[in-house]
């Protein structure tokens, strides 16, 4: 990638505060246990359900992870004699876990709250099911803790494909994104895209919070697309599946029929270079590239040549 397109590289966050998690999921704070929720950080995207530890197996206990307690864990705990139940909870609380979350709005006894206060373990509650909450929290933490980069680019969700639009300043990235929105697609970010890598294969992009849904159009100024086109014209985040570079048409350049690749944060993405000249509709070309990308991603591998349609055609003609 051209270094001028990288505004800044960012390292992963050192942690996500418990207060941020509480706000994002609207968790009920049963007790903060005397802990400053803003300062206590979670540094792992992995989660743990402590049933195995309560059953007596304490090896490899993931004490740095948020502990999630559902009906199965509570059911097992209530099956134990009272003294054994208390001993298991004390052993659990002594591990200095960052926090514990009860799902299904499960009831909690006063002595369990007292124990949480004694050992400094914040206790939260959610009406969500254990599986639903665990999945949402794991993805949220993976996204917040992911390596990231801020790029000088645009990002539009085109027919379900996140298209990252690159190009030199003044080439028409914003105008092209605006035309895509007019054609029914959704703007994620204009001019500045924060790209995160929540897993080894996925990249997710979004706009910085202060400029989300806004676009700068030369000659007009800054416009709010959400107000102009409605809430269906914008999107908070999008997984990036295609990179498009806009560049001035060079008659001497060989625009290859074979697909190219670009690496961002260690993840390779298909790259399409679109030459720009007066009268050429870049939005239609990007729309075509995105729909072609979606078709090849959704079709069964045996129906297409993995090297691309051009190789498939040339193979038939050979």
Order of alpha helices (4+ residues) and beta strands (2+ residues): beta-beta-alpha-beta-beta-beta-alpha-beta-alpha-alpha-beta-alpha-beta-alpha-beta-beta-beta-alpha-beta-beta-beta-beta-beta-alpha-beta-beta-beta-alpha-alpha
